[in-house]
């Protein structure tokens, strides 16, 4: 497991109902349409953007480079 901390730069919705959360310090995390955490992650992302709070995104894989592009193994998110 890997955790990446950053501000949220932008968010994209589209491409078959996928959500892309772009971090200021790296690549996007991708949330699939069937992800059980989808609504919570969307709400936290919007809150982080509007309040300028940081997030921590947790990925399933070990030793993920936080700048890697298009990660789809998102486990969850903290709103700091």
JOMO-V788200 format. One record per residue. N is the residue number from 0. RES is the residue in one small letter. D_CENTER is the distance of its C-alpha to the mean C-alpha in whole Angstrom. Layout:
N_RES_D_CENTER ; N_RES_D_CENTER
//
This chain:
0_x_15 ; 1_x_13 ; 2_x_11 ; 3_x_9 ; 4_x_10 ; 5_x_10 ; 6_x_10 ; 7_x_8 ; 8_x_10 ; 9_x_10 ; 10_x_9 ; 11_x_11 ; 12_x_12 ; 13_x_15 ; 14_x_16 ; 15_x_17 ; 16_x_15 ; 17_x_12 ; 18_x_9 ; 19_x_7 ; 20_x_4 ; 21_x_7 ; 22_x_7 ; 23_x_11 ; 24_x_12 ; 25_x_11 ; 26_x_9 ; 27_x_6 ; 28_x_4 ; 29_x_7 ; 30_x_7 ; 31_x_11 ; 32_x_14 ; 33_x_15 ; 34_x_12 ; 35_x_14 ; 36_x_11 ; 37_x_10 ; 38_x_12 ; 39_x_11 ; 40_x_7 ; 41_x_9 ; 42_x_11 ; 43_x_9 ; 44_x_7 ; 45_x_11 ; 46_x_13 ; 47_x_11 ; 48_x_12 ; 49_x_15 ; 50_x_16 ; 51_x_15 ; 52_x_13 ; 53_x_11 ; 54_x_8 ; 55_x_8 ; 56_x_6 ; 57_x_8 ; 58_x_9 ; 59_x_13 ; 60_x_14 ; 61_x_16 ; 62_x_17 ; 63_x_14 ; 64_x_14 ; 65_x_11 ; 66_x_12 ; 67_x_12 ; 68_x_11 ; 69_x_10 ; 70_x_9 ; 71_x_9 ; 72_x_10 ; 73_x_7 ; 74_x_9 ; 75_x_8 ; 76_x_7 ; 77_x_10 ; 78_x_11 ; 79_x_13
//
